[in-house]
Amino acid sequence: MSKTIKILGTGCTKCKNTIAIVEHVVKENNIDAIIEKVEDIMEIMKYNVLSTPVLVVDEEIKIKGRVPSKKEIEELLK
C-alpha cells in the first residue's frame, strides 16, 4: 500500500528544499508513495500549523517548521 506524503508550504526556499529531499529519498529507496505539494494557504490552514514547511505522512503531521534531513525522512518512511 502506497504512502501519501504531503509537503505543505507556499513555495519558499525551505519548502522547495523539503520537496527535493523527500522526492530523492522516495526514489532512492524505491518507496511506494504519492507525493503531493500543497501550496494553497486555505488547505494548509486546515492542518492548523503556523510555520512551514510541514511534512504530512498518511494524514499525520511528522515535521513542521523546518527542513528535515535526508536520514530523518528515510526513518519516517520505512
mmCIF file of the N, C-alpha and C atoms, coordinates in Angstrom:
data_MODEL
# 
_entry.id   MODEL 
# 
loop_
_atom_site.group_PDB 
_atom_site.id 
_atom_site.type_symbol 
_atom_site.label_atom_id 
_atom_site.label_alt_id 
_atom_site.label_comp_id 
_atom_site.label_asym_id 
_atom_site.label_entity_id 
_atom_site.label_seq_id 
_atom_site.pdbx_PDB_ins_code 
_atom_site.Cartn_x 
_atom_site.Cartn_y 
_atom_site.Cartn_z 
_atom_site.occupancy 
_atom_site.B_iso_or_equiv 
_atom_site.pdbx_formal_charge 
_atom_site.auth_seq_id 
_atom_site.auth_comp_id 
_atom_site.auth_asym_id 
_atom_site.auth_atom_id 
_atom_site.pdbx_PDB_model_num 
ATOM 1   N N  . MET A 1 1  ? 0.855  -1.191 0.000  1.00 0.00 ? 1  MET A N  1 
ATOM 2   C CA . MET A 1 1  ? 0.000  0.000  0.000  1.00 0.00 ? 1  MET A CA 1 
ATOM 3   C C  . MET A 1 1  ? 0.890  1.241  0.000  1.00 0.00 ? 1  MET A C  1 
ATOM 4   N N  . SER A 1 2  ? 0.602  2.139  -0.903 1.00 0.00 ? 2  SER A N  1 
ATOM 5   C CA . SER A 1 2  ? 1.457  3.321  -1.013 1.00 0.00 ? 2  SER A CA 1 
ATOM 6   C C  . SER A 1 2  ? 1.151  4.350  0.067  1.00 0.00 ? 2  SER A C  1 
ATOM 7   N N  . LYS A 1 3  ? 2.203  5.052  0.441  1.00 0.00 ? 3  LYS A N  1 
ATOM 8   C CA . LYS A 1 3  ? 2.075  6.128  1.419  1.00 0.00 ? 3  LYS A CA 1 
ATOM 9   C C  . LYS A 1 3  ? 1.655  7.401  0.685  1.00 0.00 ? 3  LYS A C  1 
ATOM 10  N N  . THR A 1 4  ? 0.938  8.250  1.390  1.00 0.00 ? 4  THR A N  1 
ATOM 11  C CA . THR A 1 4  ? 0.600  9.563  0.864  1.00 0.00 ? 4  THR A CA 1 
ATOM 12  C C  . THR A 1 4  ? 1.429  10.576 1.631  1.00 0.00 ? 4  THR A C  1 
ATOM 13  N N  . ILE A 1 5  ? 2.274  11.278 0.907  1.00 0.00 ? 5  ILE A N  1 
ATOM 14  C CA . ILE A 1 5  ? 3.151  12.267 1.516  1.00 0.00 ? 5  ILE A CA 1 
ATOM 15  C C  . ILE A 1 5  ? 2.750  13.630 0.994  1.00 0.00 ? 5  ILE A C  1 
ATOM 16  N N  . LYS A 1 6  ? 2.486  14.535 1.919  1.00 0.00 ? 6  LYS A N  1 
ATOM 17  C CA . LYS A 1 6  ? 2.154  15.908 1.540  1.00 0.00 ? 6  LYS A CA 1 
ATOM 18  C C  . LYS A 1 6  ? 3.201  16.840 2.121  1.00 0.00 ? 6  LYS A C  1 
ATOM 19  N N  . ILE A 1 7  ? 3.646  17.772 1.303  1.00 0.00 ? 7  ILE A N  1 
ATOM 20  C CA . ILE A 1 7  ? 4.528  18.820 1.784  1.00 0.00 ? 7  ILE A CA 1 
ATOM 21  C C  . ILE A 1 7  ? 3.721  20.115 1.693  1.00 0.00 ? 7  ILE A C  1 
ATOM 22  N N  . LEU A 1 8  ? 3.446  20.678 2.861  1.00 0.00 ? 8  LEU A N  1 
ATOM 23  C CA . LEU A 1 8  ? 2.669  21.917 2.926  1.00 0.00 ? 8  LEU A CA 1 
ATOM 24  C C  . LEU A 1 8  ? 3.632  23.087 2.940  1.00 0.00 ? 8  LEU A C  1 
ATOM 25  N N  . GLY A 1 9  ? 3.399  24.042 2.051  1.00 0.00 ? 9  GLY A N  1 
ATOM 26  C CA . GLY A 1 9  ? 4.245  25.226 2.016  1.00 0.00 ? 9  GLY A CA 1 
ATOM 27  C C  . GLY A 1 9  ? 3.866  26.117 0.853  1.00 0.00 ? 9  GLY A C  1 
ATOM 28  N N  . THR A 1 10 ? 4.174  27.374 0.989  1.00 0.00 ? 10 THR A N  1 
ATOM 29  C CA . THR A 1 10 ? 3.754  28.357 -0.009 1.00 0.00 ? 10 THR A CA 1 
ATOM 30  C C  . THR A 1 10 ? 4.749  28.536 -1.143 1.00 0.00 ? 10 THR A C  1 
ATOM 31  N N  . GLY A 1 11 ? 5.789  27.730 -1.186 1.00 0.00 ? 11 GLY A N  1 
ATOM 32  C CA . GLY A 1 11 ? 6.752  27.818 -2.276 1.00 0.00 ? 11 GLY A CA 1 
ATOM 33  C C  . GLY A 1 11 ? 8.054  28.492 -1.891 1.00 0.00 ? 11 GLY A C  1 
ATOM 34  N N  . CYS A 1 12 ? 8.307  28.656 -0.610 1.00 0.00 ? 12 CYS A N  1 
ATOM 35  C CA . CYS A 1 12 ? 9.550  29.284 -0.151 1.00 0.00 ? 12 CYS A CA 1 
ATOM 36  C C  . CYS A 1 12 ? 10.727 28.336 -0.373 1.00 0.00 ? 12 CYS A C  1 
ATOM 37  N N  . THR A 1 13 ? 11.928 28.810 -0.165 1.00 0.00 ? 13 THR A N  1 
ATOM 38  C CA . THR A 1 13 ? 13.133 28.001 -0.366 1.00 0.00 ? 13 THR A CA 1 
ATOM 39  C C  . THR A 1 13 ? 13.133 26.768 0.519  1.00 0.00 ? 13 THR A C  1 
ATOM 40  N N  . LYS A 1 14 ? 12.740 26.915 1.785  1.00 0.00 ? 14 LYS A N  1 
ATOM 41  C CA . LYS A 1 14 ? 12.697 25.762 2.695  1.00 0.00 ? 14 LYS A CA 1 
ATOM 42  C C  . LYS A 1 14 ? 11.724 24.703 2.194  1.00 0.00 ? 14 LYS A C  1 
ATOM 43  N N  . CYS A 1 15 ? 10.593 25.148 1.674  1.00 0.00 ? 15 CYS A N  1 
ATOM 44  C CA . CYS A 1 15 ? 9.584  24.217 1.169  1.00 0.00 ? 15 CYS A CA 1 
ATOM 45  C C  . CYS A 1 15 ? 10.117 23.471 -0.056 1.00 0.00 ? 15 CYS A C  1 
ATOM 46  N N  . LYS A 1 16 ? 10.763 24.198 -0.941 1.00 0.00 ? 16 LYS A N  1 
ATOM 47  C CA . LYS A 1 16 ? 11.334 23.581 -2.149 1.00 0.00 ? 16 LYS A CA 1 
ATOM 48  C C  . LYS A 1 16 ? 12.428 22.581 -1.786 1.00 0.00 ? 16 LYS A C  1 
ATOM 49  N N  . ASN A 1 17 ? 13.245 22.920 -0.797 1.00 0.00 ? 17 ASN A N  1 
ATOM 50  C CA . ASN A 1 17 ? 14.295 22.004 -0.349 1.00 0.00 ? 17 ASN A CA 1 
ATOM 51  C C  . ASN A 1 17 ? 13.694 20.730 0.238  1.00 0.00 ? 17 ASN A C  1 
ATOM 52  N N  . THR A 1 18 ? 12.629 20.885 1.020  1.00 0.00 ? 18 THR A N  1 
ATOM 53  C CA . THR A 1 18 ? 11.962 19.731 1.617  1.00 0.00 ? 18 THR A CA 1 
ATOM 54  C C  . THR A 1 18 ? 11.402 18.818 0.531  1.00 0.00 ? 18 THR A C  1 
ATOM 55  N N  . ILE A 1 19 ? 10.757 19.399 -0.451 1.00 0.00 ? 19 ILE A N  1 
ATOM 56  C CA . ILE A 1 19 ? 10.202 18.615 -1.562 1.00 0.00 ? 19 ILE A CA 1 
ATOM 57  C C  . ILE A 1 19 ? 11.312 17.844 -2.271 1.00 0.00 ? 19 ILE A C  1 
ATOM 58  N N  . ALA A 1 20 ? 12.425 18.516 -2.552 1.00 0.00 ? 20 ALA A N  1 
ATOM 59  C CA . ALA A 1 20 ? 13.544 17.870 -3.255 1.00 0.00 ? 20 ALA A CA 1 
ATOM 60  C C  . ALA A 1 20 ? 14.102 16.697 -2.452 1.00 0.00 ? 20 ALA A C  1 
ATOM 61  N N  . ILE A 1 21 ? 14.260 16.890 -1.149 1.00 0.00 ? 21 ILE A N  1 
ATOM 62  C CA . ILE A 1 21 ? 14.805 15.817 -0.299 1.00 0.00 ? 21 ILE A CA 1 
ATOM 63  C C  . ILE A 1 21 ? 13.843 14.632 -0.250 1.00 0.00 ? 21 ILE A C  1 
ATOM 64  N N  . VAL A 1 22 ? 12.555 14.904 -0.070 1.00 0.00 ? 22 VAL A N  1 
ATOM 65  C CA . VAL A 1 22 ? 11.560 13.833 0.001  1.00 0.00 ? 22 VAL A CA 1 
ATOM 66  C C  . VAL A 1 22 ? 11.532 13.060 -1.319 1.00 0.00 ? 22 VAL A C  1 
ATOM 67  N N  . GLU A 1 23 ? 11.510 13.765 -2.442 1.00 0.00 ? 23 GLU A N  1 
ATOM 68  C CA . GLU A 1 23 ? 11.487 13.097 -3.745 1.00 0.00 ? 23 GLU A CA 1 
ATOM 69  C C  . GLU A 1 23 ? 12.733 12.229 -3.924 1.00 0.00 ? 23 GLU A C  1 
ATOM 70  N N  . HIS A 1 24 ? 13.879 12.723 -3.503 1.00 0.00 ? 24 HIS A N  1 
ATOM 71  C CA . HIS A 1 24 ? 15.130 11.972 -3.620 1.00 0.00 ? 24 HIS A CA 1 
ATOM 72  C C  . HIS A 1 24 ? 15.085 10.696 -2.777 1.00 0.00 ? 24 HIS A C  1 
ATOM 73  N N  . VAL A 1 25 ? 14.642 10.808 -1.532 1.00 0.00 ? 25 VAL A N  1 
ATOM 74  C CA . VAL A 1 25 ? 14.582 9.653  -0.630 1.00 0.00 ? 25 VAL A CA 1 
ATOM 75  C C  . VAL A 1 25 ? 13.616 8.601  -1.170 1.00 0.00 ? 25 VAL A C  1 
ATOM 76  N N  . VAL A 1 26 ? 12.456 9.047  -1.651 1.00 0.00 ? 26 VAL A N  1 
ATOM 77  C CA . VAL A 1 26 ? 11.453 8.109  -2.178 1.00 0.00 ? 26 VAL A CA 1 
ATOM 78  C C  . VAL A 1 26 ? 12.020 7.359  -3.381 1.00 0.00 ? 26 VAL A C  1 
ATOM 79  N N  . LYS A 1 27 ? 12.657 8.091  -4.283 1.00 0.00 ? 27 LYS A N  1 
ATOM 80  C CA . LYS A 1 27 ? 13.219 7.465  -5.484 1.00 0.00 ? 27 LYS A CA 1 
ATOM 81  C C  . LYS A 1 27 ? 14.386 6.541  -5.133 1.00 0.00 ? 27 LYS A C  1 
ATOM 82  N N  . GLU A 1 28 ? 15.296 7.019  -4.301 1.00 0.00 ? 28 GLU A N  1 
ATOM 83  C CA . GLU A 1 28 ? 16.497 6.264  -3.944 1.00 0.00 ? 28 GLU A CA 1 
ATOM 84  C C  . GLU A 1 28 ? 16.181 4.958  -3.228 1.00 0.00 ? 28 GLU A C  1 
ATOM 85  N N  . ASN A 1 29 ? 15.114 4.955  -2.426 1.00 0.00 ? 29 ASN A N  1 
ATOM 86  C CA . ASN A 1 29 ? 14.767 3.780  -1.623 1.00 0.00 ? 29 ASN A CA 1 
ATOM 87  C C  . ASN A 1 29 ? 13.601 2.968  -2.195 1.00 0.00 ? 29 ASN A C  1 
ATOM 88  N N  . ASN A 1 30 ? 13.181 3.314  -3.412 1.00 0.00 ? 30 ASN A N  1 
ATOM 89  C CA . ASN A 1 30 ? 12.061 2.616  -4.054 1.00 0.00 ? 30 ASN A CA 1 
ATOM 90  C C  . ASN A 1 30 ? 10.833 2.535  -3.160 1.00 0.00 ? 30 ASN A C  1 
ATOM 91  N N  . ILE A 1 31 ? 10.494 3.633  -2.526 1.00 0.00 ? 31 ILE A N  1 
ATOM 92  C CA . ILE A 1 31 ? 9.338  3.677  -1.626 1.00 0.00 ? 31 ILE A CA 1 
ATOM 93  C C  . ILE A 1 31 ? 8.081  3.938  -2.452 1.00 0.00 ? 31 ILE A C  1 
ATOM 94  N N  . ASP A 1 32 ? 7.065  3.135  -2.216 1.00 0.00 ? 32 ASP A N  1 
ATOM 95  C CA . ASP A 1 32 ? 5.793  3.290  -2.914 1.00 0.00 ? 32 ASP A CA 1 
ATOM 96  C C  . ASP A 1 32 ? 5.036  4.442  -2.255 1.00 0.00 ? 32 ASP A C  1 
ATOM 97  N N  . ALA A 1 33 ? 5.093  5.608  -2.883 1.00 0.00 ? 33 ALA A N  1 
ATOM 98  C CA . ALA A 1 33 ? 4.485  6.790  -2.271 1.00 0.00 ? 33 ALA A CA 1 
ATOM 99  C C  . ALA A 1 33 ? 3.961  7.759  -3.326 1.00 0.00 ? 33 ALA A C  1 
ATOM 100 N N  . ILE A 1 34 ? 2.936  8.458  -2.935 1.00 0.00 ? 34 ILE A N  1 
ATOM 101 C CA . ILE A 1 34 ? 2.390  9.549  -3.741 1.00 0.00 ? 34 ILE A CA 1 
ATOM 102 C C  . ILE A 1 34 ? 2.787  10.835 -3.034 1.00 0.00 ? 34 ILE A C  1 
ATOM 103 N N  . ILE A 1 35 ? 3.510  11.698 -3.746 1.00 0.00 ? 35 ILE A N  1 
ATOM 104 C CA . ILE A 1 35 ? 3.971  12.960 -3.157 1.00 0.00 ? 35 ILE A CA 1 
ATOM 105 C C  . ILE A 1 35 ? 3.097  14.088 -3.689 1.00 0.00 ? 35 ILE A C  1 
ATOM 106 N N  . GLU A 1 36 ? 2.563  14.862 -2.764 1.00 0.00 ? 36 GLU A N  1 
ATOM 107 C CA . GLU A 1 36 ? 1.668  15.962 -3.126 1.00 0.00 ? 36 GLU A CA 1 
ATOM 108 C C  . GLU A 1 36 ? 2.204  17.261 -2.534 1.00 0.00 ? 36 GLU A C  1 
ATOM 109 N N  . LYS A 1 37 ? 2.310  18.275 -3.372 1.00 0.00 ? 37 LYS A N  1 
ATOM 110 C CA . LYS A 1 37 ? 2.722  19.597 -2.905 1.00 0.00 ? 37 LYS A CA 1 
ATOM 111 C C  . LYS A 1 37 ? 1.457  20.411 -2.660 1.00 0.00 ? 37 LYS A C  1 
ATOM 112 N N  . VAL A 1 38 ? 1.311  20.909 -1.447 1.00 0.00 ? 38 VAL A N  1 
ATOM 113 C CA . VAL A 1 38 ? 0.129  21.693 -1.092 1.00 0.00 ? 38 VAL A CA 1 
ATOM 114 C C  . VAL A 1 38 ? 0.577  23.138 -0.865 1.00 0.00 ? 38 VAL A C  1 
ATOM 115 N N  . GLU A 1 39 ? 0.206  24.029 -1.794 1.00 0.00 ? 39 GLU A N  1 
ATOM 116 C CA . GLU A 1 39 ? 0.618  25.423 -1.697 1.00 0.00 ? 39 GLU A CA 1 
ATOM 117 C C  . GLU A 1 39 ? -0.543 26.365 -1.388 1.00 0.00 ? 39 GLU A C  1 
ATOM 118 N N  . ASP A 1 40 ? -1.768 25.843 -1.452 1.00 0.00 ? 40 ASP A N  1 
ATOM 119 C CA . ASP A 1 40 ? -2.943 26.667 -1.188 1.00 0.00 ? 40 ASP A CA 1 
ATOM 120 C C  . ASP A 1 40 ? -3.042 26.964 0.309  1.00 0.00 ? 40 ASP A C  1 
ATOM 121 N N  . ILE A 1 41 ? -3.004 28.241 0.649  1.00 0.00 ? 41 ILE A N  1 
ATOM 122 C CA . ILE A 1 41 ? -2.982 28.660 2.055  1.00 0.00 ? 41 ILE A CA 1 
ATOM 123 C C  . ILE A 1 41 ? -4.226 28.182 2.817  1.00 0.00 ? 41 ILE A C  1 
ATOM 124 N N  . MET A 1 42 ? -5.363 28.142 2.158  1.00 0.00 ? 42 MET A N  1 
ATOM 125 C CA . MET A 1 42 ? -6.588 27.685 2.824  1.00 0.00 ? 42 MET A CA 1 
ATOM 126 C C  . MET A 1 42 ? -6.499 26.186 3.155  1.00 0.00 ? 42 MET A C  1 
ATOM 127 N N  . GLU A 1 43 ? -5.890 25.426 2.263  1.00 0.00 ? 43 GLU A N  1 
ATOM 128 C CA . GLU A 1 43 ? -5.701 23.986 2.503  1.00 0.00 ? 43 GLU A CA 1 
ATOM 129 C C  . GLU A 1 43 ? -4.684 23.767 3.629  1.00 0.00 ? 43 GLU A C  1 
ATOM 130 N N  . ILE A 1 44 ? -3.610 24.563 3.625  1.00 0.00 ? 44 ILE A N  1 
ATOM 131 C CA . ILE A 1 44 ? -2.587 24.458 4.673  1.00 0.00 ? 44 ILE A CA 1 
ATOM 132 C C  . ILE A 1 44 ? -3.198 24.776 6.045  1.00 0.00 ? 44 ILE A C  1 
ATOM 133 N N  . MET A 1 45 ? -4.066 25.767 6.082  1.00 0.00 ? 45 MET A N  1 
ATOM 134 C CA . MET A 1 45 ? -4.684 26.172 7.354  1.00 0.00 ? 45 MET A CA 1 
ATOM 135 C C  . MET A 1 45 ? -5.534 25.058 7.969  1.00 0.00 ? 45 MET A C  1 
ATOM 136 N N  . LYS A 1 46 ? -6.031 24.143 7.163  1.00 0.00 ? 46 LYS A N  1 
ATOM 137 C CA . LYS A 1 46 ? -6.838 23.029 7.666  1.00 0.00 ? 46 LYS A CA 1 
ATOM 138 C C  . LYS A 1 46 ? -6.014 22.122 8.596  1.00 0.00 ? 46 LYS A C  1 
ATOM 139 N N  . TYR A 1 47 ? -4.689 22.173 8.444  1.00 0.00 ? 47 TYR A N  1 
ATOM 140 C CA . TYR A 1 47 ? -3.817 21.346 9.284  1.00 0.00 ? 47 TYR A CA 1 
ATOM 141 C C  . TYR A 1 47 ? -3.427 22.048 10.586 1.00 0.00 ? 47 TYR A C  1 
ATOM 142 N N  . ASN A 1 48 ? -3.890 23.284 10.759 1.00 0.00 ? 48 ASN A N  1 
ATOM 143 C CA . ASN A 1 48 ? -3.683 24.036 11.998 1.00 0.00 ? 48 ASN A CA 1 
ATOM 144 C C  . ASN A 1 48 ? -2.190 24.178 12.346 1.00 0.00 ? 48 ASN A C  1 
ATOM 145 N N  . VAL A 1 49 ? -1.390 24.557 11.359 1.00 0.00 ? 49 VAL A N  1 
ATOM 146 C CA . VAL A 1 49 ? 0.040  24.776 11.569 1.00 0.00 ? 49 VAL A CA 1 
ATOM 147 C C  . VAL A 1 49 ? 0.360  26.246 11.288 1.00 0.00 ? 49 VAL A C  1 
ATOM 148 N N  . LEU A 1 50 ? 1.351  26.756 12.001 1.00 0.00 ? 50 LEU A N  1 
ATOM 149 C CA . LEU A 1 50 ? 1.702  28.161 11.857 1.00 0.00 ? 50 LEU A CA 1 
ATOM 150 C C  . LEU A 1 50 ? 2.959  28.400 11.034 1.00 0.00 ? 50 LEU A C  1 
ATOM 151 N N  . SER A 1 51 ? 3.814  27.396 10.935 1.00 0.00 ? 51 SER A N  1 
ATOM 152 C CA . SER A 1 51 ? 5.039  27.589 10.168 1.00 0.00 ? 51 SER A CA 1 
ATOM 153 C C  . SER A 1 51 ? 5.242  26.440 9.186  1.00 0.00 ? 51 SER A C  1 
ATOM 154 N N  . THR A 1 52 ? 5.797  26.771 8.047  1.00 0.00 ? 52 THR A N  1 
ATOM 155 C CA . THR A 1 52 ? 6.058  25.785 7.006  1.00 0.00 ? 52 THR A CA 1 
ATOM 156 C C  . THR A 1 52 ? 7.560  25.679 6.797  1.00 0.00 ? 52 THR A C  1 
ATOM 157 N N  . PRO A 1 53 ? 8.038  24.647 6.194  1.00 0.00 ? 53 PRO A N  1 
ATOM 158 C CA . PRO A 1 53 ? 7.321  23.537 5.574  1.00 0.00 ? 53 PRO A CA 1 
ATOM 159 C C  . PRO A 1 53 ? 6.797  22.534 6.602  1.00 0.00 ? 53 PRO A C  1 
ATOM 160 N N  . VAL A 1 54 ? 5.787  21.794 6.165  1.00 0.00 ? 54 VAL A N  1 
ATOM 161 C CA . VAL A 1 54 ? 5.206  20.753 7.005  1.00 0.00 ? 54 VAL A CA 1 
ATOM 162 C C  . VAL A 1 54 ? 5.215  19.458 6.201  1.00 0.00 ? 54 VAL A C  1 
ATOM 163 N N  . LEU A 1 55 ? 5.683  18.395 6.824  1.00 0.00 ? 55 LEU A N  1 
ATOM 164 C CA . LEU A 1 55 ? 5.688  17.085 6.188  1.00 0.00 ? 55 LEU A CA 1 
ATOM 165 C C  . LEU A 1 55 ? 4.574  16.260 6.805  1.00 0.00 ? 55 LEU A C  1 
ATOM 166 N N  . VAL A 1 56 ? 3.629  15.837 5.973  1.00 0.00 ? 56 VAL A N  1 
ATOM 167 C CA . VAL A 1 56 ? 2.486  15.046 6.421  1.00 0.00 ? 56 VAL A CA 1 
ATOM 168 C C  . VAL A 1 56 ? 2.575  13.683 5.743  1.00 0.00 ? 56 VAL A C  1 
ATOM 169 N N  . VAL A 1 57 ? 2.576  12.617 6.543  1.00 0.00 ? 57 VAL A N  1 
ATOM 170 C CA . VAL A 1 57 ? 2.616  11.262 6.002  1.00 0.00 ? 57 VAL A CA 1 
ATOM 171 C C  . VAL A 1 57 ? 1.334  10.557 6.422  1.00 0.00 ? 57 VAL A C  1 
ATOM 172 N N  . ASP A 1 58 ? 0.567  10.121 5.430  1.00 0.00 ? 58 ASP A N  1 
ATOM 173 C CA . ASP A 1 58 ? -0.715 9.446  5.691  1.00 0.00 ? 58 ASP A CA 1 
ATOM 174 C C  . ASP A 1 58 ? -1.581 10.255 6.655  1.00 0.00 ? 58 ASP A C  1 
ATOM 175 N N  . GLU A 1 59 ? -1.686 11.539 6.370  1.00 0.00 ? 59 GLU A N  1 
ATOM 176 C CA . GLU A 1 59 ? -2.517 12.497 7.120  1.00 0.00 ? 59 GLU A CA 1 
ATOM 177 C C  . GLU A 1 59 ? -2.062 12.721 8.562  1.00 0.00 ? 59 GLU A C  1 
ATOM 178 N N  . GLU A 1 60 ? -0.841 12.370 8.889  1.00 0.00 ? 60 GLU A N  1 
ATOM 179 C CA . GLU A 1 60 ? -0.290 12.626 10.218 1.00 0.00 ? 60 GLU A CA 1 
ATOM 180 C C  . GLU A 1 60 ? 0.907  13.568 10.080 1.00 0.00 ? 60 GLU A C  1 
ATOM 181 N N  . ILE A 1 61 ? 0.864  14.691 10.791 1.00 0.00 ? 61 ILE A N  1 
ATOM 182 C CA . ILE A 1 61 ? 1.958  15.654 10.738 1.00 0.00 ? 61 ILE A CA 1 
ATOM 183 C C  . ILE A 1 61 ? 3.188  15.045 11.401 1.00 0.00 ? 61 ILE A C  1 
ATOM 184 N N  . LYS A 1 62 ? 4.286  14.988 10.648 1.00 0.00 ? 62 LYS A N  1 
ATOM 185 C CA . LYS A 1 62 ? 5.521  14.392 11.158 1.00 0.00 ? 62 LYS A CA 1 
ATOM 186 C C  . LYS A 1 62 ? 6.562  15.457 11.503 1.00 0.00 ? 62 LYS A C  1 
ATOM 187 N N  . ILE A 1 63 ? 6.671  16.478 10.654 1.00 0.00 ? 63 ILE A N  1 
ATOM 188 C CA . ILE A 1 63 ? 7.671  17.530 10.858 1.00 0.00 ? 63 ILE A CA 1 
ATOM 189 C C  . ILE A 1 63 ? 7.037  18.851 10.449 1.00 0.00 ? 63 ILE A C  1 
ATOM 190 N N  . LYS A 1 64 ? 7.307  19.898 11.253 1.00 0.00 ? 64 LYS A N  1 
ATOM 191 C CA . LYS A 1 64 ? 6.782  21.209 10.859 1.00 0.00 ? 64 LYS A CA 1 
ATOM 192 C C  . LYS A 1 64 ? 7.777  22.313 11.190 1.00 0.00 ? 64 LYS A C  1 
ATOM 193 N N  . GLY A 1 65 ? 7.827  23.294 10.322 1.00 0.00 ? 65 GLY A N  1 
ATOM 194 C CA . GLY A 1 65 ? 8.610  24.497 10.558 1.00 0.00 ? 65 GLY A CA 1 
ATOM 195 C C  . GLY A 1 65 ? 10.094 24.403 10.279 1.00 0.00 ? 65 GLY A C  1 
ATOM 196 N N  . ARG A 1 66 ? 10.547 23.289 9.672  1.00 0.00 ? 66 ARG A N  1 
ATOM 197 C CA . ARG A 1 66 ? 11.976 23.163 9.378  1.00 0.00 ? 66 ARG A CA 1 
ATOM 198 C C  . ARG A 1 66 ? 12.181 22.161 8.248  1.00 0.00 ? 66 ARG A C  1 
ATOM 199 N N  . VAL A 1 67 ? 13.373 22.221 7.664  1.00 0.00 ? 67 VAL A N  1 
ATOM 200 C CA . VAL A 1 67 ? 13.736 21.280 6.611  1.00 0.00 ? 67 VAL A CA 1 
ATOM 201 C C  . VAL A 1 67 ? 14.345 20.044 7.274  1.00 0.00 ? 67 VAL A C  1 
ATOM 202 N N  . PRO A 1 68 ? 13.733 18.888 7.086  1.00 0.00 ? 68 PRO A N  1 
ATOM 203 C CA . PRO A 1 68 ? 14.266 17.673 7.698  1.00 0.00 ? 68 PRO A CA 1 
ATOM 204 C C  . PRO A 1 68 ? 15.496 17.161 6.950  1.00 0.00 ? 68 PRO A C  1 
ATOM 205 N N  . SER A 1 69 ? 16.303 16.381 7.637  1.00 0.00 ? 69 SER A N  1 
ATOM 206 C CA . SER A 1 69 ? 17.472 15.781 6.994  1.00 0.00 ? 69 SER A CA 1 
ATOM 207 C C  . SER A 1 69 ? 17.032 14.582 6.164  1.00 0.00 ? 69 SER A C  1 
ATOM 208 N N  . LYS A 1 70 ? 17.887 14.183 5.250  1.00 0.00 ? 70 LYS A N  1 
ATOM 209 C CA . LYS A 1 70 ? 17.618 13.016 4.416  1.00 0.00 ? 70 LYS A CA 1 
ATOM 210 C C  . LYS A 1 70 ? 17.426 11.779 5.297  1.00 0.00 ? 70 LYS A C  1 
ATOM 211 N N  . LYS A 1 71 ? 18.292 11.600 6.277  1.00 0.00 ? 71 LYS A N  1 
ATOM 212 C CA . LYS A 1 71 ? 18.217 10.443 7.173  1.00 0.00 ? 71 LYS A CA 1 
ATOM 213 C C  . LYS A 1 71 ? 16.902 10.438 7.957  1.00 0.00 ? 71 LYS A C  1 
ATOM 214 N N  . GLU A 1 72 ? 16.491 11.601 8.405  1.00 0.00 ? 72 GLU A N  1 
ATOM 215 C CA . GLU A 1 72 ? 15.237 11.713 9.165  1.00 0.00 ? 72 GLU A CA 1 
ATOM 216 C C  . GLU A 1 72 ? 14.038 11.277 8.309  1.00 0.00 ? 72 GLU A C  1 
ATOM 217 N N  . ILE A 1 73 ? 14.025 11.689 7.060  1.00 0.00 ? 73 ILE A N  1 
ATOM 218 C CA . ILE A 1 73 ? 12.932 11.313 6.164  1.00 0.00 ? 73 ILE A CA 1 
ATOM 219 C C  . ILE A 1 73 ? 12.961 9.810  5.895  1.00 0.00 ? 73 ILE A C  1 
ATOM 220 N N  . GLU A 1 74 ? 14.160 9.268  5.677  1.00 0.00 ? 74 GLU A N  1 
ATOM 221 C CA . GLU A 1 74 ? 14.283 7.826  5.455  1.00 0.00 ? 74 GLU A CA 1 
ATOM 222 C C  . GLU A 1 74 ? 13.685 7.041  6.619  1.00 0.00 ? 74 GLU A C  1 
ATOM 223 N N  . GLU A 1 75 ? 13.981 7.464  7.836  1.00 0.00 ? 75 GLU A N  1 
ATOM 224 C CA . GLU A 1 75 ? 13.467 6.774  9.027  1.00 0.00 ? 75 GLU A CA 1 
ATOM 225 C C  . GLU A 1 75 ? 11.957 6.894  9.146  1.00 0.00 ? 75 GLU A C  1 
ATOM 226 N N  . LEU A 1 76 ? 11.408 8.046  8.777  1.00 0.00 ? 76 LEU A N  1 
ATOM 227 C CA . LEU A 1 76 ? 9.964  8.246  8.841  1.00 0.00 ? 76 LEU A CA 1 
ATOM 228 C C  . LEU A 1 76 ? 9.206  7.393  7.830  1.00 0.00 ? 76 LEU A C  1 
ATOM 229 N N  . LEU A 1 77 ? 9.814  7.157  6.687  1.00 0.00 ? 77 LEU A N  1 
ATOM 230 C CA . LEU A 1 77 ? 9.107  6.478  5.606  1.00 0.00 ? 77 LEU A CA 1 
ATOM 231 C C  . LEU A 1 77 ? 9.299  4.963  5.575  1.00 0.00 ? 77 LEU A C  1 
ATOM 232 N N  . LYS A 1 78 ? 10.148 4.433  6.438  1.00 0.00 ? 78 LYS A N  1 
ATOM 233 C CA . LYS A 1 78 ? 10.373 2.980  6.447  1.00 0.00 ? 78 LYS A CA 1 
ATOM 234 C C  . LYS A 1 78 ? 9.373  2.272  7.320  1.00 0.00 ? 78 LYS A C  1 
# 
